[in-house]
């Protein structure tokens, strides 16, 4: 069975991240979660370590903004995005 991959970019909002991860635990069946931490101090790493029941990959990517963080998460997860239907 294929797994769902959920990319979660975050920066300096540990309470929001914790709430998000708890929601994913409750709602998604066996997801793979990639948390992309944009905080220069890597503030989300310790919080992520507390979610041992999730298949969670932590990625520290402090530069480049949200788009760069999502692109880093896509590369780290191994998922592939295709072009839009208008480009075909």
Buried (B, 14 or more C-beta within 10 A) or exposed (E): EEEEBBBBBBBEEBEEBBEBBEEBBEEBEEBBBBBBBBBEEBBBBEBBEEBEEBEBBBBBBBEEEEEBBBBBBBEBBEEEEEEEEEEE
